[in-house]
Amino acid sequence: TKEVSKEHKPVVGIAKFGESAIEIGLRYWVPTKSYFKTQYEVNLALYSALHVNDITIPYPQREVHIVSSHS
């Protein structure tokens, strides 16, 4: 977005390795007053780029079995 500083280059990298995920970290400089607006725009652009390139984000799934016992 236009709010991101041209003087300080954005930094993108692996922030950490989760239990079943690789967490990507994004760091960019914007004025405080537009932080959240810019964050939402950057996140949407990242999500759109993943979608356009057929990269899906798997969500954790749990299988639940209900066992009933009759006394």
C-alpha positions in Angstrom: 0.0 0.0 0.0 1.1 3.6 -0.4 1.4 4.0 3.4 4.4 1.7 3.7 7.6 3.6 4.1 9.9 3.8 1.0 12.9 4.6 3.3 12.7 1.4 5.4 12.4 -1.7 3.3 9.9 -4.3 4.4 11.3 -7.5 5.9 9.7 -10.9 5.3 10.9 -14.2 6.8 10.1 -17.2 8.8 9.1 -16.0 12.3 8.9 -19.5 13.9 8.1 -23.1 13.4 4.8 -24.1 14.9 3.5 -27.5 15.8 2.2 -28.1 12.3 3.0 -24.8 10.7 5.6 -22.4 9.4 4.7 -18.9 10.6 5.7 -16.1 8.2 6.7 -12.8 9.7 6.1 -9.4 8.0 7.6 -6.2 9.2 7.0 -2.9 7.5 7.0 0.7 8.5 3.8 2.7 8.4 2.4 5.7 10.3 0.8 4.7 13.6 -2.5 6.2 12.6 -2.8 3.8 9.6 -1.3 0.7 11.2 -4.4 -1.5 11.3 -5.8 -0.3 7.9 -2.4 -1.1 6.3 -2.1 -4.4 8.2 -5.5 -5.5 6.8 -4.6 -4.5 3.3 -1.2 -6.3 3.4 -2.9 -9.5 4.8 -5.5 -9.4 2.1 -2.8 -8.9 -0.6 -0.9 -11.9 0.8 -4.0 -14.1 1.0 -4.9 -13.1 -2.6 -1.4 -13.9 -3.8 -1.5 -17.3 -2.2 -5.0 -18.0 -3.7 -4.0 -16.9 -7.2 -1.0 -19.2 -7.1 -3.2 -22.2 -5.9 -1.5 -22.3 -2.5 -4.1 -23.3 0.1 -3.8 -23.0 3.9 -4.8 -26.3 5.6 -6.7 -25.9 8.8 -6.3 -28.3 11.7 -8.9 -30.9 11.8 -10.0 -33.2 14.6 -12.0 -36.4 14.4 -14.3 -36.9 17.4 -15.7 -40.3 18.3 -18.6 -40.4 20.8 -18.7 -43.6 22.8 -21.7 -44.1 24.9 -21.8 -46.6 27.7 -25.1 -47.9 29.0 -25.1 -48.9 32.7 
